[in-house]
Amino acid sequence: MVEIHQKNPMAMCPMASMCKGIAEKPPSLLLLMIPGLVLIVIGVLILLEPKILIWLMAAVAILLGFSLLIIATWVRRMAKQFRSAHG
């Protein structure tokens, strides 16, 4: 049975240096609170003016539509490159 002893087992992990940097300098707590605060403000605005919900749904639908078009174009391009490379 072969046993490998290392002084620093994290030296093998490629993500160790990045994780170490995050652990030494954690992100600001305010940055972590911003998404929650934004959602609360949006919820209050929707309660005060329900028409905002319609605009938000329309904006999400438009963004999803553009995203799907971009992804479809990328997939078609990748399929074309795959077909040309593999005959």
C-alpha positions in Angstrom: 0.0 0.0 0.0 1.5 3.3 -1.1 0.9 6.3 1.2 1.7 9.8 0.0 2.5 12.3 2.7 2.5 16.0 1.8 3.1 18.9 4.1 0.4 21.0 2.3 -2.4 18.9 0.6 -4.0 22.0 -0.8 -0.9 22.6 -3.0 -2.4 20.1 -5.5 -5.7 21.9 -5.8 -5.7 24.5 -8.7 -8.5 26.5 -7.0 -6.6 26.7 -3.7 -4.9 30.0 -4.4 -8.2 31.7 -5.4 -10.1 30.3 -2.4 -7.3 31.4 -0.1 -7.6 34.9 -1.5 -11.4 35.0 -1.0 -11.0 33.6 2.6 -8.4 36.2 3.5 -10.4 39.2 2.1 -14.2 38.3 2.2 -16.5 40.5 0.1 -18.2 43.4 1.8 -21.4 42.6 3.7 -23.1 45.4 1.9 -22.5 43.7 -1.4 -24.2 40.6 -0.1 -27.2 42.6 1.1 -27.8 44.6 -2.2 -29.7 41.8 -4.0 -32.1 41.3 -1.1 -32.7 45.1 -0.7 -33.4 45.4 -4.5 -35.9 42.6 -4.3 -37.7 44.2 -1.3 -37.9 47.5 -3.1 -39.2 45.9 -6.3 -41.8 44.0 -4.2 -43.0 47.2 -2.5 -43.2 49.0 -5.8 -45.3 46.2 -7.3 -47.6 46.4 -4.3 -48.0 50.2 -4.8 -48.3 50.1 -8.5 -49.2 46.6 -10.0 -48.5 47.8 -13.5 -44.8 47.6 -12.8 -45.2 43.8 -12.7 -46.4 43.8 -16.3 -43.3 45.8 -17.3 -41.0 43.6 -15.4 -42.5 40.5 -17.0 -42.1 42.0 -20.4 -38.5 43.0 -19.8 -37.7 39.4 -18.6 -39.4 37.9 -21.7 -37.4 40.2 -24.0 -34.1 39.4 -22.2 -34.9 35.6 -22.4 -35.7 35.9 -26.0 -32.5 37.7 -26.9 -30.5 35.2 -24.7 -32.1 32.2 -26.5 -31.3 33.8 -29.9 -27.7 34.3 -29.0 -27.4 30.7 -27.6 -29.1 29.3 -30.7 -26.6 31.2 -33.0 -23.7 30.0 -30.9 -24.9 26.3 -31.0 -25.4 26.5 -34.8 -21.9 27.9 -35.3 -20.4 25.2 -33.0 -22.3 22.5 -34.9 -21.1 23.9 -38.3 -17.5 23.9 -37.0 -17.9 20.3 -35.7 -19.3 19.1 -38.9 -16.6 20.7 -41.0 -13.9 19.3 -38.7 -15.2 15.7 -38.6 -16.4 15.4 -42.2 
